[in-house]
Amino acid sequence: MVLSNQTIAVLGAGNIGRALIGGLIKGDYLAPEQIRATRRHAATLKSLEADFPGILVGTDNIAAVRDASLIVLATKPQVISTVIDEIRDAVSDDTLIVSVLAGITTDSLQEAFGQELPVVRTMPNTPMLVDEGATAIARGKFATPHHLHVVKRMFEAVGKVEEVPEYLMDAVTGLSGSGPAYVYMFIEAMTDAGVKQGLPRHTAARLAAQTVYGAAKLVLDTGKHPAILKDEVTTPGGTTISAIAELESHGLRIMLINAVATATERSKELSKG
Ligand SMILES: NC(=O)c1ccc[n+]([C@@H]2O[C@H](COP(=O)([O-])OP(=O)(O)OC[C@H]3O[C@@H](n4cnc5c(N)ncnc54)[C@H](OP(=O)(O)O)[C@@H]3O)[C@@H](O)[C@H]2O)c1
């Protein structure tokens, strides 16, 4: 097992935490008994326990982190200082802290813990719910390449992982963190476009989503530049070039460039608090 020597505490096993737990168990990265998960409400914990038999669930963050070798901080950023106040004394200085918290720096986490802890910051996205996440990871000043390797392997259970320096995390947030929403809008618009041309909505929706999925897979699997793949499907005087000309006249590229820039700026603003 990839993480056989780890005991992991996931604090705040909501959407992201739960997806991570699911990926780790399904991929046989570690045994359910090596995972502890917390939430605030006992009722929601029951479904977690039912979905992942063998993991230890509870509302007690201190019990969850005691003797854990790795702690995943997966609550909303707004409550993290309360959670850290709660667990600080139960965390030893060799515990690896993995954060999925948007906009919280590794320095501020180290400061909040009051110890020179290894911290790895991550920015996943929701396609990790279907094991196709895009996660960027950045290490804090006390994290070693080994720590980074462990976290990379963890998130590979739910998709692809890229390492970036921490100052680029706002750009990652603007691109792949918020990116699924841009793609959903694209798929919705493509679906409406098909309906306008007379296709039944469910047929149009499936064709649109599969086209996005398939095109993305072709880019990833072939490693070809998207411009080459675009040229390969663009017959002189054909249908595709007519549509491309229309998209260009409405500034598709600059619209996306500016959208990601705006989201990146907003991420920087939110990080300042
Ligand atoms: N969703 C995304 O697209 C995305 C992408 C990248 C990063 N993130 C980051 O991932 C984190 C989690 O997001 P999410 O979408 O998974 O949120 P979520 O579904 O609301 O999960 C947060 C969980 O934290 C639990 N919680 C709250 N206070 C707690 C406490 N004191 N102790 C233990 N657990 C507590 C909540 O439990 P109850 O439900 O029982 O209250 C909830 O299950 C956020 O920090 C966010 O910035 C999210």
Ligand as a Chemical Component Dictionary entry (heavy atoms), coordinates in Angstrom:
data_LIG
# 
_chem_comp.id                   LIG 
_chem_comp.type                 NON-POLYMER 
_chem_comp.pdbx_formal_charge   0 
_chem_comp.three_letter_code    LIG 
# 
loop_
_chem_comp_atom.comp_id 
_chem_comp_atom.atom_id 
_chem_comp_atom.alt_atom_id 
_chem_comp_atom.type_symbol 
_chem_comp_atom.charge 
_chem_comp_atom.model_Cartn_x 
_chem_comp_atom.model_Cartn_y 
_chem_comp_atom.model_Cartn_z 
_chem_comp_atom.pdbx_ordinal 
LIG N1  N1  N 0  -15.291 22.770 -3.116 1  
LIG C1  C1  C 0  -14.266 23.151 -3.888 2  
LIG O1  O1  O 0  -14.377 23.292 -5.109 3  
LIG C2  C2  C 0  -12.919 23.387 -3.286 4  
LIG C3  C3  C 0  -11.806 23.448 -4.131 5  
LIG C4  C4  C 0  -10.565 23.646 -3.532 6  
LIG C5  C5  C 0  -10.444 23.796 -2.166 7  
LIG N2  N2  N 1  -11.563 23.757 -1.384 8  
LIG C6  C6  C 0  -11.412 23.912 0.053  9  
LIG O2  O2  O 0  -11.823 22.718 0.679  10 
LIG C7  C7  C 0  -12.337 23.007 1.963  11 
LIG C8  C8  C 0  -13.610 22.230 2.167  12 
LIG O3  O3  O 0  -14.537 22.568 1.159  13 
LIG P1  P1  P 0  -15.828 21.657 0.932  14 
LIG O4  O4  O 0  -16.431 22.091 -0.341 15 
LIG O5  O5  O -1 -15.451 20.227 1.125  16 
LIG O6  O6  O 0  -16.726 22.153 2.176  17 
LIG P2  P2  P 0  -17.837 21.342 2.989  18 
LIG O7  O7  O 0  -18.461 20.303 2.151  19 
LIG O8  O8  O 0  -18.678 22.365 3.663  20 
LIG O9  O9  O 0  -16.963 20.591 4.109  21 
LIG C9  C9  C 0  -16.503 21.217 5.249  22 
LIG C10 C10 C 0  -16.723 20.261 6.405  23 
LIG O10 O10 O 0  -16.145 20.822 7.572  24 
LIG C11 C11 C 0  -16.891 20.323 8.662  25 
LIG N3  N3  N 0  -16.613 21.143 9.819  26 
LIG C12 C12 C 0  -16.974 22.421 10.068 27 
LIG N4  N4  N 0  -16.509 22.820 11.261 28 
LIG C13 C13 C 0  -15.822 21.770 11.763 29 
LIG C14 C14 C 0  -15.119 21.560 12.973 30 
LIG N5  N5  N 0  -14.993 22.516 13.906 31 
LIG N6  N6  N 0  -14.537 20.354 13.163 32 
LIG C15 C15 C 0  -14.641 19.362 12.255 33 
LIG N7  N7  N 0  -15.304 19.511 11.084 34 
LIG C16 C16 C 0  -15.887 20.690 10.855 35 
LIG C17 C17 C 0  -18.328 20.381 8.200  36 
LIG O11 O11 O 0  -19.081 19.446 8.927  37 
LIG P3  P3  P 0  -20.670 19.580 9.126  38 
LIG O12 O12 O 0  -21.275 19.469 7.765  39 
LIG O13 O13 O 0  -21.013 18.448 10.014 40 
LIG O14 O14 O 0  -20.875 20.943 9.743  41 
LIG C18 C18 C 0  -18.176 19.984 6.738  42 
LIG O15 O15 O 0  -18.376 18.591 6.577  43 
LIG C19 C19 C 0  -12.502 24.521 2.055  44 
LIG O16 O16 O 0  -11.488 25.031 2.899  45 
LIG C20 C20 C 0  -12.284 25.014 0.651  46 
LIG O17 O17 O 0  -11.608 26.255 0.635  47 
LIG C21 C21 C 0  -12.792 23.512 -1.917 48 
# 
loop_
_chem_comp_bond.comp_id 
_chem_comp_bond.atom_id_1 
_chem_comp_bond.atom_id_2 
_chem_comp_bond.value_order 
_chem_comp_bond.pdbx_ordinal 
LIG N1  C1  SING 1  
LIG C1  O1  DOUB 2  
LIG C1  C2  SING 3  
LIG C2  C3  SING 4  
LIG C2  C21 DOUB 5  
LIG C3  C4  DOUB 6  
LIG C4  C5  SING 7  
LIG C5  N2  DOUB 8  
LIG N2  C6  SING 9  
LIG N2  C21 SING 10 
LIG C6  O2  SING 11 
LIG C6  C20 SING 12 
LIG O2  C7  SING 13 
LIG C7  C8  SING 14 
LIG C7  C19 SING 15 
LIG C8  O3  SING 16 
LIG O3  P1  SING 17 
LIG P1  O4  DOUB 18 
LIG P1  O5  SING 19 
LIG P1  O6  SING 20 
LIG O6  P2  SING 21 
LIG P2  O7  DOUB 22 
LIG P2  O8  SING 23 
LIG P2  O9  SING 24 
LIG O9  C9  SING 25 
LIG C9  C10 SING 26 
LIG C10 O10 SING 27 
LIG C10 C18 SING 28 
LIG O10 C11 SING 29 
LIG C11 N3  SING 30 
LIG C11 C17 SING 31 
LIG N3  C12 SING 32 
LIG N3  C16 SING 33 
LIG C12 N4  DOUB 34 
LIG N4  C13 SING 35 
LIG C13 C14 SING 36 
LIG C13 C16 DOUB 37 
LIG C14 N5  SING 38 
LIG C14 N6  DOUB 39 
LIG N6  C15 SING 40 
LIG C15 N7  DOUB 41 
LIG N7  C16 SING 42 
LIG C17 O11 SING 43 
LIG C17 C18 SING 44 
LIG O11 P3  SING 45 
LIG P3  O12 DOUB 46 
LIG P3  O13 SING 47 
LIG P3  O14 SING 48 
LIG C18 O15 SING 49 
LIG C19 O16 SING 50 
LIG C19 C20 SING 51 
LIG C20 O17 SING 52 
# 
